[in-house]
Amino acid sequence: MKPVKIVILIALIIALAGIFYWQFNALRERTTIEVIHTETTTNSITREIIHHSTASATAELWSTSPAEVRAQLAQQTGKTELLVTRIEPPTSPVRPTAAVSAHATSRGNEGVMTGRILLHGDRPKPKKIKTDADPKCAEMHADEPLVDESVIVAEDGAVRNVFVYVKAGLEGATFEKPAESVVIDQRGCRYEPHVFGMQVKQILVIRNGDDTLHNIHATPRDPANKEFNLGQPNKGMEAKKTFASPEVMVHFKCDVHPWMVAYAGVLDHPFFAVTGDDGVFALPPLPAGEYVIAAWHEVYGELTQPVTLGGRETKEISFTYTP
């Protein structure tokens, strides 16, 4: 190869290397950001969760528009040129939508809401129930009498059988009907469970677990929910029913055994719970937002309180009945 050609080739290599070095440094001077998630709150504030390649950290910035978020980032980093690797379009307000259901993939901003229901004042004594009217019921409870479940309060004031649910804050959201059924059993001449929740159009399985005649008589108030009265004379019999509309609460009774009652909270969402012996409840994880939480008891009535739940926040709330 001639010397002139060699010189030209070397010069070309040096020039290309210089261009590459300049581009590389220019790229380093820019801050590469990755927008992981963008969402718009009910106050029309846009939040972009972004990753700075230069800072190697995740930050949250709040502004009225994605452009302003990036302007804030530029001001913070001292870089006027931003290389955006991915941007999600802004989503709808921070409330569950048709795409967000009990079975949907988590959006990552869910919070947890737990609490306890207490009674302030004298603790009522449990009332025993006489079951002599049905010899088979009496036989079942010869050693352990049935107790009225309408008011069950622990020594520390914890209230059992309180239905806790989201009363407001989910307007416009839709949720899938659960595939699994809810079961109410007539066992030991009582309804089990005494208080429970279910979703609209979810299947309710009604079962007779006793070797005696039972009937289950549902008396909803909402005309969309049909009243039914089913007799089940044999052990192991089952029937299936659904409710078409939300209703808190649907009352169940047995016309054969008047002490047998139960209550179902029928909702169009899955965010509910029932307190146990310790009076504690835990709602399924909720998207961040503002809600009204209600606590219903068959004797003491319903209490409500507004709650603001932040993303990934664990919030404890309590209700106290003062009859």
C-alpha positions in Angstrom: 0.0 0.0 0.0 1.3 3.4 -0.9 2.4 5.8 1.9 -0.2 8.4 0.9 -3.1 5.9 1.1 -1.8 4.8 4.5 -1.7 8.4 5.8 -5.3 9.0 4.5 -6.5 5.8 6.1 -4.9 6.7 9.5 -6.4 10.2 9.3 -9.8 8.7 8.5 -9.6 6.4 11.5 -8.6 9.2 13.8 -11.5 11.3 12.6 -14.0 8.6 13.1 -12.6 8.0 16.6 -12.9 11.7 17.4 -16.5 11.7 16.2 -17.3 8.7 18.3 -15.6 10.2 21.4 -17.5 13.4 21.0 -20.8 11.6 20.6 -20.1 9.4 23.6 -19.3 12.4 25.9 -22.3 14.2 24.6 -24.5 11.2 25.5 -22.9 11.1 28.9 -23.7 14.7 29.5 -27.4 14.0 28.9 -29.5 12.4 31.6 -31.2 9.3 30.4 -34.6 8.9 32.1 -37.0 6.1 32.1 -40.6 6.9 32.9 -41.7 3.8 34.8 -45.3 4.9 35.5 -47.5 7.9 34.8 -50.8 8.5 36.5 -53.2 11.4 37.0 -54.9 11.9 40.3 -58.4 13.2 40.9 -56.9 16.7 41.3 -55.5 16.5 37.7 -51.9 16.3 39.0 -49.6 14.1 37.0 -47.0 12.0 38.7 -44.2 10.4 36.8 -42.0 7.9 38.5 -38.7 8.2 36.7 -35.3 6.5 36.8 -32.2 8.7 36.4 -29.4 6.8 34.7 -26.8 9.3 36.0 -28.1 9.2 39.6 -28.9 5.5 39.6 -31.9 6.1 41.7 -35.7 6.3 41.5 -37.4 9.6 42.1 -41.0 10.8 42.2 -41.9 14.2 40.8 -45.3 15.9 40.9 -46.5 18.4 38.4 -49.4 19.5 36.3 -47.9 17.9 33.1 -45.3 15.4 32.1 -43.3 18.2 30.4 -43.1 20.0 33.6 -41.9 16.9 35.4 -39.1 16.5 32.9 -38.3 20.3 33.3 -38.0 19.7 37.0 -35.7 16.8 36.4 -33.5 18.9 34.1 -33.3 21.6 36.8 -32.4 19.1 39.5 -29.7 17.4 37.4 -28.3 20.5 35.8 -28.8 19.0 32.4 -30.8 20.8 29.7 -30.9 17.8 27.4 -32.9 14.7 28.4 -32.8 11.4 26.6 -36.2 9.7 27.3 -36.0 6.0 26.8 -39.7 5.2 27.5 -42.8 7.1 28.4 -46.2 5.7 29.4 -49.2 7.8 28.4 -51.0 9.4 31.3 -53.7 7.1 32.7 -57.2 7.9 34.0 -57.7 9.2 37.6 -56.4 7.1 40.4 -59.4 4.9 40.9 -60.0 1.3 39.8 -61.3 0.9 36.3 -62.7 -2.0 34.3 -59.2 -3.2 33.9 -58.6 -3.3 37.6 -60.5 -6.0 39.5 -59.9 -8.4 42.3 -58.2 -10.7 39.8 -56.3 -8.1 37.8 -52.6 -7.5 37.9 -51.6 -5.1 40.7 -50.9 -1.5 39.6 -48.3 -1.2 42.3 -49.9 1.6 44.2 -52.2 -0.4 46.4 -52.5 0.4 50.1 -53.6 -1.8 53.0 -56.4 -0.9 55.4 -56.9 -2.7 58.6 -58.7 -2.0 61.8 -60.7 -3.0 64.8 -64.3 -2.7 66.0 -64.9 -2.0 69.6 -67.8 -1.4 72.0 -67.7 1.3 74.6 -69.8 0.6 77.6 -71.2 -2.4 79.4 -70.6 -5.7 77.6 -73.9 -7.6 77.1 -74.0 -11.1 78.3 -74.5 -13.9 75.8 -78.1 -15.1 75.5 -78.7 -18.9 75.4 -81.3 -20.2 72.9 -83.8 -22.8 73.7 -84.0 -25.5 70.9 -86.6 -27.7 72.5 -89.0 -27.1 69.6 -86.9 -29.4 67.4 -85.8 -32.6 69.2 -82.9 -33.0 66.7 -81.6 -29.5 67.4 -82.0 -30.1 71.1 -80.0 -33.3 70.8 -77.2 -31.5 69.0 -76.9 -28.9 71.8 -77.5 -31.1 74.8 -74.0 -30.3 76.2 -73.4 -27.0 74.5 -76.4 -24.7 74.2 -76.8 -22.4 71.2 -76.0 -18.7 71.9 -77.6 -15.7 70.2 -75.1 -14.4 67.7 -76.7 -10.9 67.3 -74.3 -9.4 69.8 -71.0 -11.1 70.6 -68.5 -8.9 72.4 -65.2 -10.0 73.9 -64.0 -9.0 77.4 -61.8 -6.3 75.9 -64.8 -4.8 73.9 -64.0 -6.4 70.5 -67.2 -6.8 68.5 -67.7 -9.9 66.3 -69.8 -10.2 63.1 -69.3 -6.6 61.9 -69.5 -6.2 58.1 -66.8 -3.6 57.0 -66.8 -2.4 53.5 -66.0 0.5 51.1 -69.2 2.5 50.9 -67.9 5.3 48.6 -64.9 5.9 46.5 -65.2 3.2 43.8 -67.9 4.9 41.7 -67.5 4.1 38.0 -65.3 1.1 38.6 -66.3 -2.4 37.5 -65.0 -5.7 38.9 -65.1 -9.3 37.6 -67.6 -11.6 39.2 -65.6 -14.1 41.3 -65.5 -17.6 39.9 -65.6 -19.2 43.3 -68.9 -19.6 45.2 -69.9 -18.4 48.6 -71.4 -21.1 50.9 -73.9 -20.7 53.6 -74.5 -23.9 55.6 -77.3 -24.8 57.9 -75.3 -26.7 60.5 -76.0 -27.3 64.2 -79.4 -25.6 63.7 -77.7 -22.3 62.9 -76.5 -20.5 59.8 -72.8 -20.6 59.2 -71.5 -18.0 58.7 -73.8 -15.6 60.5 -72.6 -12.5 58.6 -70.8 -12.7 55.3 -70.1 -10.8 52.1 -70.4 -11.6 48.4 -70.5 -9.8 45.0 -73.3 -9.2 42.7 -74.1 -12.2 40.5 -71.6 -14.4 42.5 -73.1 -17.8 43.2 -74.4 -18.5 46.7 -74.5 -22.2 47.6 -77.1 -22.9 50.2 -76.4 -26.2 52.0 -78.2 -28.2 54.6 -75.6 -29.8 56.9 -78.1 -31.2 59.4 -80.2 -34.3 59.5 -83.4 -32.2 60.0 -85.7 -30.0 58.0 -84.5 -26.5 57.3 -85.7 -23.7 55.1 -83.8 -20.6 54.1 -85.9 -17.5 53.5 -84.1 -14.5 51.9 -86.0 -11.2 52.3 -84.1 -8.5 50.3 -85.4 -4.9 50.2 -84.1 -4.1 46.8 -86.8 -5.1 44.2 -83.9 -6.2 41.8 -83.0 -8.9 44.3 -85.7 -11.6 44.3 -87.0 -13.0 47.5 -86.8 -16.8 47.8 -87.9 -19.4 50.3 -86.3 -22.9 49.9 -87.1 -26.0 51.9 -84.3 -28.5 52.5 -85.6 -31.6 54.4 -82.6 -33.8 53.9 -79.0 -33.6 54.9 -76.6 -32.7 52.1 -79.2 -30.9 49.9 -77.9 -27.9 48.0 -79.3 -25.0 46.1 -77.8 -22.1 44.2 -78.9 -18.4 44.1 -77.5 -15.1 43.1 -78.4 -11.4 43.7 -78.6 -8.9 40.9 -78.0 -5.7 42.8 -75.9 -4.4 45.7 -77.6 -4.4 49.0 -76.3 -4.0 52.6 -77.6 -6.2 54.1 -79.8 -9.1 52.8 -81.6 -10.8 55.7 -82.0 -14.5 55.9 -84.3 -16.4 58.2 -85.5 -19.9 58.8 -89.3 -20.3 59.2 -88.9 -23.6 60.9 -86.4 -22.4 63.5 -87.1 -18.7 64.4 -83.7 -18.2 66.1 -81.8 -18.9 62.8 -80.9 -15.6 61.1 -78.0 -14.5 58.9 -77.0 -11.4 56.9 -75.2 -11.0 53.6 -73.6 -7.8 52.3 -73.9 -7.9 48.5 -71.6 -5.5 46.8 -70.4 -4.7 43.3 -66.8 -4.8 44.4 -64.6 -7.1 46.5 -63.5 -4.7 49.2 -65.1 -6.0 52.3 -64.4 -8.1 55.4 -66.2 -9.4 58.5 -64.7 -9.2 62.0 -63.9 -12.3 64.1 -63.7 -12.8 67.8 -60.9 -10.2 68.1 -62.9 -7.5 66.3 -60.2 -7.2 63.7 -60.7 -6.7 60.0 -58.5 -6.4 56.9 -59.8 -5.1 53.6 -58.2 -6.4 50.4 -55.5 -4.1 49.0 -57.0 -0.9 47.7 -55.7 1.5 45.1 -54.6 4.9 46.5 -57.5 7.2 46.8 -60.2 8.8 49.0 -62.9 6.5 50.4 -65.7 6.2 52.8 -65.4 3.1 55.0 -68.5 1.7 56.7 -69.0 -0.7 59.6 -72.4 -2.4 59.8 -73.7 -4.3 62.8 -77.2 -5.9 63.0 -77.9 -4.4 66.5 -75.7 -1.3 66.7 -76.2 -0.1 63.2 -73.8 1.5 60.8 -70.8 3.8 61.4 -68.8 5.5 58.6 -65.6 7.5 58.3 -63.7 9.1 55.4 -60.2 7.7 54.8 -57.5 8.8 52.5 -55.2 6.0 51.5 -51.8 6.6 50.0 -50.0 4.3 47.6 -48.3 1.4 49.4 -49.5 2.8 52.7 -50.7 0.7 55.6 -53.4 2.5 57.4 -55.1 1.4 60.7 -58.6 2.7 61.4 -61.1 1.9 64.2 -64.8 2.1 64.9 -66.3 2.4 68.3 -70.0 1.7 69.1 -71.4 3.6 72.0 -75.0 2.3 72.4 
